[in-house]
Amino acid sequence: MYRSHNCGELTAANINQEVTLAGWIQKTRNKGFLIWGDLRDRYGVTQLIFDEERTDATVFKRAETLGREFVVQVKGTVIERESKNPKMPTGDIEILVHALTILNEATTPPFTIEDETDGGEDIRMKYRYLDIRRNPVKNSLLFRHKVAMEVRNYLSKEGFIEVETPVLIKSTPEGARDFVVPSRMNEGQFYALPQSPQTFKQLLMVGGMDKYFQIVKCFRDEDLRADRQPEFTQIDCEMAFVEQEDIIQTFEGLTSHLLKELKGVETDKFPRITYDEAMRKYGNDKPDIRFGMEFGALNTVAQHKEFSVFNSAELVVGIAVPNCASYTRKEIDKLIDWVKRPQVGASGMVYVKYNEDGNLKSSVDKFYDADDLKKWADATGAKPGDLILVLSGDTDKTRASMSALRMEMAERLGLRKPDEFAPLWVMDFPLLEWDEETERFHAMHHPFTSPKPEDMPLLETDPAKVRANAYDLVLNGNEIGGGSIRIHDAATQQLMFKYLGFTEAEAKAQFGFLMDAFQYGAPPHGGLAFGFDRLVALLSGQETIRDFIAFPKNNSGRDVMIDAPSKIDEAQLNELNIKLNL
């Protein structure tokens, strides 16, 4: 038996017991006649003591050789610790060691295995197995497990069954790029790794499974943005004989359950806003509603003077930043520089100080008087002491820039509190979006999303105005889930493919299996998929997903620990009938 107890469970109640522990030596302190060592495992840390008078000489001499991260087994007696440590669960005791076995010596690690480490991100990614020994990463992975168990238990109790779907599937042209896998037995043909189990879960509904879920790996070969991974995990769900409200109630229930069980947070009914409302008020379709600063449209109150910048703009919009009228000109100039960054893309910024005495002072006083500026304050909901920030230009670009500015100001003011949770539903997305490059419509979600029944006639006359029977679940400014009611009849699905630019032959070649299935009695169905990595991070009060994934990729999509992707040898290429043009 390697251990009778773990390193996190012994307390004063165990004093005088003989125990066996095993783990890693975190650090040692040698006083000459006394040696202390901290022994660590997944469960915690226990202090060891080797006493020249009370410990066998051979054992004491062996203890003098211990280094950081040595793997050891010790046997000893639990004794009361003279200098107690109330910050440790085991801080009342220590182990007087009388037997020490070095199970494995260790090279000195490239960074300290401590909560606050001296290792940078790159080096910790290369030695991820060492990083996992650190409490912040270890606890993140334990929390991920806890979330997964809560999800499985909740959905199982709601009548869902977990079904595994294939990982080697067919490549489709819609969405992000597929990762492709060559087939040795079928020369010149390729599998794809799934971006989601979308068509398979629909086929499970055709098969009568009724309620399906899966915590599943998905893959997208796309240019990586910040905090994205080429492989990620979804909680993928589908239900038959349901309408939109049934799905919303089910997964609002799951989210509320997770918040209550994992964070002790009780939630009311989640607010709902339309996509158009989200864009108008917040400039994006995943707004953070933990704070205000809603957009105020200023076109009608700002385009009547001789200020050409506003007069030529498609949109003039402002936000009221609370309690910032005291900003100095230097601070405001830095903000102007910030919005001009390429990542934000604004050409400039106008500001109005709504002073505590009620006076309004702006950077455009030459063009606008106090009455004008008061109308701006009313439109943005500004109060005395607030700072009004105004951007203008093309509608989409200006909204995006203002959204970035709103989030930046909230960050600076400490309004994005990680222990506050503000979920909401965003509804009624456009079904289609126009792509200037290809000069055709693309599905905003995917080609299996059902249009709103009342908007069906618009498919023929004004496709851009058709709303999708789709919904996103947003938490603290992050999309954590999205789904839709699906098309469940072949005629409507064929019509959808037509408006997406598929010929009948192309649609049959790509999705004929699904169209065929619909002819055998597909029930009305719909579902939702949560981004599991993001959900876990947000529930833990963070927005960076990397520490919640055991072995993540870096921003270039590389696993620097195992050095992947990598080249394969020529024999393998020949087996796959692949010739590289280098």
LUMTORKE-372102 format. One record per residue (C-alpha): residue in three letters; x, y, z. Coordinates in steps of 0.5 Angstrom, whole numbers, padded with zeros to 4 digits, always signed. Layout:
N
ALAXYZ;...
END
This chain:
582
MET+0000+0000+0000;TYR+0003+0006-0002;ARG-0001+0011+0002;SER-0006+0010+0008;HIS-0008+0018+0008;ASN-0007+0023+0003;CYS-0003+0030+0004;GLY-0009+0034+0005;GLU-0013+0030+0010;LEU-0009+0029+0017;THR-0011+0034+0023;ALA-0011+0034+0030;ALA-0015+0028+0031;ASN-0010+0024+0028;ILE-0005+0025+0033;ASN-0001+0019+0035;GLN-0003+0015+0029;GLU+0002+0011+0025;VAL+0001+0013+0017;THR+0004+0012+0010;LEU+0004+0018+0005;ALA+0006+0019-0002;GLY+0007+0025-0006;TRP+0012+0030-0009;ILE+0017+0034-0004;GLN+0015+0041-0005;LYS+0021+0044-0001;THR+0026+0043+0004;ARG+0029+0047+0010;ASN+0035+0044+0013;LYS+0037+0046+0020;GLY+0043+0041+0021;PHE+0040+0037+0026;LEU+0032+0038+0024;ILE+0030+0037+0017;TRP+0023+0040+0015;GLY+0020+0038+0008;ASP+0013+0039+0005;LEU+0010+0033+0002;ARG+0005+0035-0004;ASP-0001+0031-0007;ARG-0007+0033-0011;TYR-0011+0033-0004;GLY-0006+0038-0001;VAL+0001+0039+0003;THR+0003+0036+0009;GLN+0009+0038+0013;LEU+0015+0032+0015;ILE+0020+0033+0020;PHE+0026+0029+0020;ASP+0029+0030+0027;GLU+0037+0027+0028;GLU+0035+0025+0035;ARG+0028+0021+0034;THR+0030+0019+0026;ASP+0034+0013+0024;ALA+0041+0016+0022;THR+0040+0012+0015;VAL+0033+0016+0014;PHE+0036+0022+0016;LYS+0042+0022+0012;ARG+0037+0020+0006;ALA+0033+0026+0008;GLU+0039+0031+0007;THR+0039+0029-0001;LEU+0032+0030-0002;GLY+0031+0036-0008;ARG+0025+0039-0011;GLU+0019+0035-0014;PHE+0023+0028-0012;VAL+0017+0023-0011;VAL+0017+0019-0004;GLN+0014+0015+0000;VAL+0014+0016+0008;LYS+0012+0012+0014;GLY+0011+0016+0021;THR+0007+0018+0027;VAL+0003+0024+0027;ILE+0005+0029+0032;GLU+0003+0036+0034;ARG+0006+0042+0030;GLU+0010+0047+0035;SER+0009+0052+0030;LYS+0002+0052+0027;ASN+0000+0054+0020;PRO-0008+0056+0020;LYS-0008+0057+0013;MET-0007+0050+0012;PRO-0012+0045+0013;THR-0006+0040+0016;GLY-0003+0046+0019;ASP-0004+0043+0026;ILE+0000+0037+0025;GLU+0007+0034+0022;ILE+0009+0027+0021;LEU+0015+0025+0025;VAL+0018+0021+0019;HIS+0021+0014+0021;ALA+0022+0011+0014;LEU+0023+0014+0007;THR+0023+0011+0001;ILE+0025+0015-0005;LEU+0021+0013-0011;ASN+0024+0017-0016;GLU+0029+0023-0016;ALA+0027+0029-0020;THR+0031+0034-0024;THR+0030+0041-0022;PRO+0024+0044-0025;PRO+0025+0050-0030;PHE+0020+0054-0026;THR+0017+0054-0018;ILE+0011+0049-0017;GLU+0008+0055-0013;ASP+0001+0058-0013;GLU+0005+0064-0015;THR+0010+0062-0020;ASP+0016+0065-0023;GLY+0015+0061-0030;GLY+0012+0065-0036;GLU+0006+0062-0040;ASP+0011+0059-0046;ILE+0015+0055-0041;ARG+0009+0053-0037;MET+0006+0051-0043;LYS+0012+0047-0045;TYR+0012+0043-0039;ARG+0005+0043-0038;TYR+0005+0037-0034;LEU+0009+0041-0028;ASP+0004+0047-0029;ILE-0002+0042-0027;ARG+0002+0041-0020;ARG+0000+0048-0019;ASN-0006+0049-0015;PRO-0009+0054-0020;VAL-0009+0050-0025;LYS-0010+0043-0021;ASN-0016+0047-0018;SER-0019+0049-0025;LEU-0019+0042-0028;LEU-0022+0039-0021;PHE-0028+0045-0022;ARG-0028+0043-0030;HIS-0030+0036-0027;LYS-0035+0038-0022;VAL-0039+0042-0028;ALA-0039+0036-0032;MET-0042+0032-0027;GLU-0047+0037-0025;VAL-0049+0038-0032;ARG-0049+0030-0033;ASN-0053+0029-0027;TYR-0058+0035-0029;LEU-0059+0033-0036;SER-0060+0025-0034;LYS-0065+0027-0029;GLU-0069+0031-0034;GLY-0069+0025-0039;PHE-0064+0026-0043;ILE-0059+0021-0046;GLU-0052+0021-0047;VAL-0050+0019-0054;GLU-0043+0019-0058;THR-0043+0021-0065;PRO-0038+0020-0070;VAL-0031+0024-0070;LEU-0029+0022-0077;ILE-0035+0025-0081;LYS-0036+0028-0088;SER-0033+0035-0090;THR-0038+0040-0091;PRO-0037+0047-0094;GLU-0041+0051-0089;GLY-0038+0055-0083;ALA-0031+0055-0081;ARG-0025+0050-0085;ASP-0025+0043-0083;PHE-0019+0039-0080;VAL-0019+0034-0086;VAL-0016+0027-0085;PRO-0014+0023-0091;SER-0016+0015-0092;ARG-0011+0010-0093;MET-0016+0005-0095;ASN-0020+0010-0100;GLU-0015+0013-0104;GLY-0016+0021-0105;GLN-0021+0021-0100;PHE-0022+0025-0094;TYR-0026+0025-0087;ALA-0027+0031-0083;LEU-0027+0032-0076;PRO-0033+0035-0074;GLN-0034+0042-0072;SER-0040+0040-0068;PRO-0045+0034-0068;GLN-0050+0038-0072;THR-0053+0033-0077;PHE-0052+0027-0073;LYS-0056+0030-0067;GLN-0062+0031-0072;LEU-0061+0024-0074;LEU-0062+0022-0067;MET-0069+0026-0067;VAL-0071+0022-0073;GLY-0069+0016-0070;GLY-0074+0017-0064;MET-0068+0019-0058;ASP-0073+0025-0056;LYS-0068+0028-0052;TYR-0060+0027-0053;PHE-0054+0030-0050;GLN-0046+0029-0051;ILE-0040+0033-0048;VAL-0036+0033-0054;LYS-0030+0035-0057;CYS-0031+0039-0064;PHE-0025+0042-0068;ARG-0025+0048-0073;ASP-0019+0050-0077;GLU-0019+0057-0077;ASP-0015+0063-0076;LEU-0014+0063-0068;ARG-0017+0070-0064;ALA-0015+0071-0057;ASP-0017+0065-0053;ARG-0019+0061-0058;GLN-0017+0053-0059;PRO-0017+0049-0065;GLU-0021+0044-0061;PHE-0026+0045-0056;THR-0031+0042-0052;GLN-0039+0043-0053;ILE-0045+0041-0048;ASP-0049+0039-0055;CYS-0056+0038-0054;GLU-0062+0036-0058;MET-0070+0035-0056;ALA-0076+0033-0061;PHE-0083+0035-0061;VAL-0081+0042-0058;GLU-0082+0049-0059;GLN-0077+0055-0058;GLU-0080+0056-0051;ASP-0079+0049-0049;ILE-0072+0049-0050;ILE-0071+0056-0047;GLN-0074+0054-0041;THR-0070+0047-0040;PHE-0063+0050-0041;GLU-0065+0056-0037;GLY-0066+0051-0032;LEU-0059+0048-0033;THR-0056+0055-0032;SER-0059+0057-0026;HIS-0058+0050-0023;LEU-0050+0051-0024;LEU-0050+0058-0022;LYS-0054+0055-0015;GLU-0050+0049-0014;LEU-0043+0051-0016;LYS-0043+0059-0014;GLY-0049+0059-0009;VAL-0052+0064-0014;GLU-0060+0065-0014;THR-0062+0067-0021;ASP-0069+0070-0023;LYS-0072+0069-0030;PHE-0067+0071-0035;PRO-0068+0077-0039;ARG-0069+0077-0046;ILE-0068+0082-0052;THR-0068+0081-0059;TYR-0061+0081-0064;ASP-0063+0088-0066;GLU-0064+0091-0059;ALA-0058+0088-0057;MET-0054+0092-0063;ARG-0058+0098-0062;LYS-0057+0098-0054;TYR-0050+0095-0054;GLY-0047+0095-0061;ASN-0046+0087-0060;ASP-0050+0081-0060;LYS-0047+0078-0053;PRO-0048+0084-0049;ASP-0045+0085-0041;ILE-0051+0087-0037;ARG-0048+0087-0031;PHE-0047+0095-0032;GLY-0051+0100-0035;MET-0047+0105-0041;GLU-0053+0103-0046;PHE-0052+0107-0052;GLY-0056+0113-0054;ALA-0057+0115-0061;LEU-0055+0122-0062;ASN-0057+0123-0070;THR-0063+0127-0069;VAL-0060+0132-0063;ALA-0053+0132-0066;GLN-0054+0133-0074;HIS-0057+0140-0074;LYS-0051+0144-0074;GLU-0045+0145-0078;PHE-0041+0140-0075;SER-0039+0136-0081;VAL-0036+0130-0078;PHE-0043+0128-0075;ASN-0047+0131-0081;SER-0044+0126-0086;ALA-0044+0120-0081;GLU-0049+0114-0082;LEU-0049+0114-0074;VAL-0048+0118-0068;VAL-0048+0115-0062;GLY-0046+0116-0054;ILE-0045+0113-0048;ALA-0045+0116-0041;VAL-0039+0114-0037;PRO-0041+0114-0029;ASN-0037+0119-0025;CYS-0032+0121-0030;ALA-0033+0128-0031;SER-0027+0129-0027;TYR-0022+0126-0032;THR-0016+0131-0034;ARG-0015+0133-0041;LYS-0009+0128-0041;GLU-0013+0122-0039;ILE-0018+0124-0045;ASP-0013+0124-0050;LYS-0010+0117-0048;LEU-0018+0115-0049;ILE-0018+0118-0056;ASP-0011+0115-0058;TRP-0014+0108-0055;VAL-0020+0108-0060;LYS-0016+0110-0065;ARG-0012+0103-0065;PRO-0013+0099-0071;GLN-0016+0094-0066;VAL-0022+0099-0065;GLY-0022+0103-0071;ALA-0025+0109-0069;SER-0022+0116-0073;GLY-0023+0120-0067;MET-0028+0121-0061;VAL-0032+0127-0058;TYR-0033+0128-0051;VAL-0038+0132-0046;LYS-0036+0133-0039;TYR-0043+0134-0035;ASN-0040+0137-0029;GLU-0043+0136-0022;ASP-0045+0143-0022;GLY-0050+0142-0028;ASN-0045+0145-0033;LEU-0044+0142-0039;LYS-0037+0142-0043;SER-0035+0139-0049;SER-0030+0138-0054;VAL-0034+0141-0059;ASP-0037+0147-0056;LYS-0036+0151-0062;PHE-0041+0148-0065;TYR-0046+0146-0060;ASP-0049+0150-0054;ALA-0051+0148-0047;ASP-0058+0146-0049;ASP-0056+0142-0055;LEU-0051+0138-0050;LYS-0057+0137-0045;LYS-0060+0133-0050;TRP-0054+0129-0051;ALA-0054+0128-0044;ASP-0062+0126-0044;ALA-0061+0121-0050;THR-0055+0118-0046;GLY-0058+0118-0039;ALA-0052+0122-0036;LYS-0052+0125-0030;PRO-0048+0130-0026;GLY-0041+0128-0025;ASP-0041+0123-0032;LEU-0037+0123-0038;ILE-0041+0123-0045;LEU-0036+0119-0050;VAL-0039+0120-0057;LEU-0037+0116-0064;SER-0039+0117-0071;GLY-0039+0114-0078;ASP-0041+0108-0081;THR-0047+0104-0077;ASP-0044+0097-0076;LYS-0037+0100-0075;THR-0039+0105-0070;ARG-0043+0100-0066;ALA-0037+0095-0066;SER-0032+0101-0064;MET-0037+0104-0058;SER-0038+0097-0056;ALA-0031+0096-0055;LEU-0030+0103-0051;ARG-0036+0101-0047;MET-0033+0094-0045;GLU-0026+0098-0044;MET-0029+0103-0039;ALA-0033+0098-0035;GLU-0026+0094-0034;ARG-0022+0101-0032;LEU-0028+0102-0027;GLY-0028+0095-0024;LEU-0035+0094-0026;ARG-0034+0087-0029;LYS-0034+0084-0023;PRO-0033+0076-0023;ASP-0037+0074-0018;GLU-0043+0077-0021;PHE-0047+0073-0026;ALA-0052+0077-0031;PRO-0055+0072-0036;LEU-0059+0073-0042;TRP-0062+0071-0048;VAL-0061+0074-0055;MET-0067+0072-0060;ASP-0069+0073-0067;PHE-0063+0073-0070;PRO-0062+0074-0078;LEU-0063+0068-0081;LEU-0058+0070-0087;GLU-0052+0075-0088;TRP-0049+0078-0094;ASP-0042+0076-0096;GLU-0039+0081-0100;GLU-0033+0077-0102;THR-0037+0071-0105;GLU-0043+0076-0107;ARG-0048+0071-0104;PHE-0052+0070-0097;HIS-0049+0065-0092;ALA-0053+0062-0086;MET-0052+0066-0080;HIS-0052+0060-0075;HIS-0052+0054-0080;PRO-0056+0052-0086;PHE-0061+0047-0082;THR-0064+0053-0077;SER-0071+0054-0078;PRO-0074+0061-0081;LYS-0079+0064-0076;PRO-0086+0062-0079;GLU-0089+0069-0080;ASP-0082+0071-0084;MET-0083+0065-0089;PRO-0086+0069-0095;LEU-0080+0074-0094;LEU-0075+0069-0097;GLU-0078+0070-0104;THR-0078+0078-0103;ASP-0073+0080-0098;PRO-0068+0075-0095;ALA-0064+0079-0091;LYS-0070+0081-0087;VAL-0072+0074-0085;ARG-0071+0072-0078;ALA-0068+0066-0075;ASN-0072+0061-0070;ALA-0065+0062-0066;TYR-0063+0064-0059;ASP-0056+0065-0056;LEU-0055+0065-0048;VAL-0050+0070-0046;LEU-0047+0071-0039;ASN-0043+0077-0037;GLY-0041+0079-0044;ASN-0040+0072-0047;GLU-0044+0067-0051;ILE-0044+0061-0047;GLY-0049+0057-0051;GLY-0053+0058-0058;GLY-0058+0054-0061;SER-0065+0054-0066;ILE-0071+0050-0068;ARG-0069+0046-0074;ILE-0072+0045-0081;HIS-0075+0038-0080;ASP-0078+0038-0087;ALA-0075+0036-0094;ALA-0078+0042-0098;THR-0076+0047-0093;GLN-0069+0045-0092;GLN-0069+0045-0100;LEU-0071+0052-0100;MET-0066+0054-0095;PHE-0060+0051-0099;LYS-0063+0054-0105;TYR-0062+0061-0102;LEU-0055+0059-0099;GLY-0053+0058-0107;PHE-0053+0051-0107;THR-0055+0047-0113;GLU-0060+0042-0112;ALA-0054+0037-0114;GLU-0049+0040-0109;ALA-0055+0040-0104;LYS-0056+0032-0105;ALA-0048+0031-0105;GLN-0047+0034-0099;PHE-0053+0033-0095;GLY-0057+0028-0098;PHE-0057+0023-0092;LEU-0061+0028-0088;MET-0066+0030-0094;ASP-0067+0023-0094;ALA-0068+0022-0087;PHE-0073+0027-0087;GLN-0077+0023-0092;TYR-0078+0018-0086;GLY-0082+0022-0081;ALA-0078+0027-0078;PRO-0081+0030-0072;PRO-0081+0038-0070;HIS-0074+0039-0066;GLY-0069+0044-0064;GLY-0063+0044-0059;LEU-0057+0048-0056;ALA-0050+0047-0055;PHE-0046+0050-0050;GLY-0039+0052-0050;PHE-0036+0048-0044;ASP-0029+0051-0044;ARG-0032+0058-0044;LEU-0038+0056-0039;VAL-0033+0053-0034;ALA-0028+0059-0034;LEU-0034+0064-0033;LEU-0037+0060-0027;SER-0030+0060-0024;GLY-0030+0068-0025;GLN-0025+0068-0031;GLU-0025+0069-0038;THR-0019+0065-0040;ILE-0021+0058-0042;ARG-0014+0056-0043;ASP-0013+0054-0035;PHE-0019+0050-0036;ILE-0016+0045-0041;ALA-0011+0040-0039;PHE-0007+0040-0045;PRO-0009+0047-0049;LYS-0006+0049-0056;ASN-0002+0056-0056;ASN-0005+0062-0060;SER-0002+0059-0066;GLY-0005+0053-0065;ARG+0001+0049-0063;ASP+0002+0044-0058;VAL+0009+0046-0055;MET+0009+0040-0050;ILE+0009+0035-0056;ASP+0011+0039-0062;ALA+0005+0038-0066;PRO+0003+0039-0071;SER+0009+0036-0074;LYS+0012+0033-0080;ILE+0010+0025-0082;ASP+0015+0021-0085;GLU+0015+0019-0093;ALA+0013+0012-0092;GLN+0007+0015-0088;LEU+0005+0020-0094;ASN+0006+0014-0099;GLU+0001+0010-0096;LEU-0004+0016-0096;ASN-0002+0017-0103;ILE+0000+0024-0101;LYS+0005+0028-0105;LEU+0008+0035-0102;ASN+0010+0040-0106;LEU+0015+0043-0102;
END
